[in-house]
Amino acid sequence: MSTNKAIWISYDFGLKGDYNGLYTWLDNNSAKECGIGLAYCLYDVSNLGIDRSDKKLVDKLAVDIRKSVKLSRTDRIYIIWKDSNTDKIKGEFINGARKQAPWEGYGQLKSEKGSIDGE
């Protein structure tokens, strides 16, 4: 079994975030740039032992990143990975939380009766 786990890291720090700390962590983990605020890397999970559960991965990654990056309550880091047992794609915030999407309200969703204007 591989000792590396493919993960994507989405980050949103705003203007005052610790980009130096994050970029150092990403560089030390040979991360690849995937667009604004998104990176990919193969993360070493060899020290998780036999139990390489999602919970252990998330906990280890959160601790590891917090050693290098000073995070405020408004900084957001979201990790995405493929579950080894179910082959499902999973994601979780290791700092911050989901907020309202900037695209909310742009779409035109149909009501249960038909069109949006009630026809």
Summary of the structure (lengths in Angstrom):
residues: 119
radius of gyration: 18.1
end to end distance: 57.8
largest distance: 60.6
contacts: 261
relative contact order: 0.19
helix: 24%
strand: 29%
